[in-house]
Amino acid sequence: MLIYDVFGRFLGVKKTPDGWQVFRADMAERKFSRLYDIIIPDDMTEAEIPGWLGDIFHEAASELHPDVKRVE
């Protein structure tokens, strides 16, 4: 699973035969909860995901958390 810091919120992204799946990631306990309301297009590449997540969640950007970064 790919883990991203999305403006201070951790999200996991996993490629499956049915397409990309998105999860809320609790990094302290290593628990993941599926998020069904965040859609990543099936044809999107791994390299494009940070930009996509940045477009979706740009309102959450702050001085402390200005970017979307892959952490794992």
C-alpha atoms as one frame of an Amber mdcrd trajectory, in Angstrom:
protein
   0.000   0.000   0.000   1.194   3.502  -0.822   0.936   5.912   2.122   0.633
   9.667   1.581   0.695  12.612   3.952  -2.089  14.693   2.431  -1.818  18.093
   4.100  -1.334  16.440   7.503  -3.819  13.591   7.006  -2.526  10.102   6.212
  -4.167   8.240   3.343  -3.349   4.814   1.962  -3.800   4.018  -1.711  -3.842
   0.469  -3.034  -4.047  -0.820  -6.619  -6.419  -3.775  -6.994  -7.834  -5.605
 -10.023 -10.926  -3.399  -9.576  -8.892  -0.161  -9.613  -7.438   2.157  -6.984
  -8.799   2.004  -3.432  -8.297   4.736  -0.819  -8.012   4.230   2.941  -7.766
   6.420   6.025  -4.456   5.412   7.610  -3.820   5.362  11.354  -0.030   5.254
  11.343   0.297   4.768  15.111  -1.701   1.527  15.100  -1.153   0.593  11.446
  -4.907   0.361  10.871  -6.619   1.240   7.613 -10.288   2.083   6.985 -11.628
   2.093   3.440 -12.899   5.440   2.147 -15.516   4.981  -0.562 -16.141   8.653
  -1.352 -12.632   9.334  -2.723 -12.270   8.087  -6.282  -8.996   7.769  -8.168
  -9.428   7.059 -11.896  -8.356   3.539 -12.894  -6.001   4.798 -15.605  -4.104
   7.115 -13.254  -0.446   6.229 -12.706   1.234   6.015  -9.314   3.217   9.169
 -10.161  -0.004  11.134 -10.769  -1.652  10.255  -7.441  -0.046  12.998  -5.274
  -1.244  15.678  -7.696  -4.733  14.178  -7.789  -4.961  14.061  -3.986  -3.635
  17.625  -3.848  -6.409  18.766  -6.205  -9.083  17.054  -4.129  -7.886  18.214
  -0.703  -6.222  21.575  -1.495  -8.523  23.390   0.979  -6.769  21.491   3.804
  -3.346  22.958   2.919  -1.798  25.053   5.647   1.508  26.671   6.472   2.341
  23.651   8.633   1.187  21.110   5.998   1.601  22.699   2.538   2.165  19.537
   0.455   1.097  16.022  -0.451   4.042  13.696   0.161   4.495   9.972  -0.142
   5.739   8.608   3.192   5.776   4.877   2.351
